[in-house]
Amino acid sequence: MLLQTQSLKDDNNRNTAIIVSKLNEMQTQSLHDKIAELTEEKTNLKTQISQEQ
């Protein structure tokens, strides 16, 4: 019984770590996407300003 309980705890901890890792990965990708979006916007604005001068 004790071995089964420990095994369930270990499985739960492993599954939780996998979920947290995936969430971190998703958050990191979202941040990279936002950085790319803002970089493109900045480039477009710089181009627009230089054409107006």
C-alpha positions as CSV (number, residue, x, y, z in Angstrom):
1,M,0.0,0.0,0.0
2,L,2.8,2.4,0.9
3,L,4.6,1.6,-2.4
4,Q,1.4,2.3,-4.4
5,T,0.9,5.6,-2.6
6,Q,4.5,6.7,-3.3
7,S,4.1,5.6,-6.9
8,L,1.0,7.8,-7.2
9,K,2.8,10.7,-5.7
10,D,5.7,10.3,-8.0
11,D,3.5,10.1,-11.0
12,N,1.5,13.1,-9.9
13,N,4.7,15.1,-9.4
14,R,6.0,14.1,-12.8
15,N,2.8,15.0,-14.5
16,T,2.7,18.4,-12.7
17,A,6.3,19.1,-13.8
18,I,5.3,18.3,-17.4
19,I,2.3,20.6,-17.3
20,V,4.4,23.5,-15.8
21,S,7.1,23.0,-18.3
22,K,4.6,23.1,-21.2
23,L,3.0,26.3,-19.7
24,N,6.4,27.9,-19.5
25,E,7.1,27.0,-23.1
26,M,3.8,28.5,-24.2
27,Q,4.5,31.7,-22.3
28,T,8.0,32.0,-23.7
29,Q,6.7,31.5,-27.2
30,S,4.0,34.1,-26.6
31,L,6.6,36.6,-25.4
32,H,8.8,35.9,-28.5
33,D,5.8,36.5,-30.7
34,K,5.0,39.8,-29.0
35,I,8.7,40.9,-29.3
36,A,8.6,40.1,-33.1
37,E,5.4,42.0,-33.5
38,L,6.7,45.1,-31.7
39,T,10.0,44.9,-33.6
40,E,8.1,44.9,-36.9
41,E,5.9,47.8,-35.7
42,K,8.9,49.8,-34.7
43,T,10.6,49.2,-38.1
44,N,7.4,50.2,-39.9
45,L,7.2,53.4,-37.9
46,K,10.8,54.2,-38.5
47,T,10.3,53.8,-42.2
48,Q,7.2,55.9,-42.1
49,I,9.0,58.7,-40.3
50,S,12.0,58.7,-42.6
51,Q,9.6,58.9,-45.6
52,E,7.8,61.9,-44.1
53,Q,11.1,63.9,-43.6
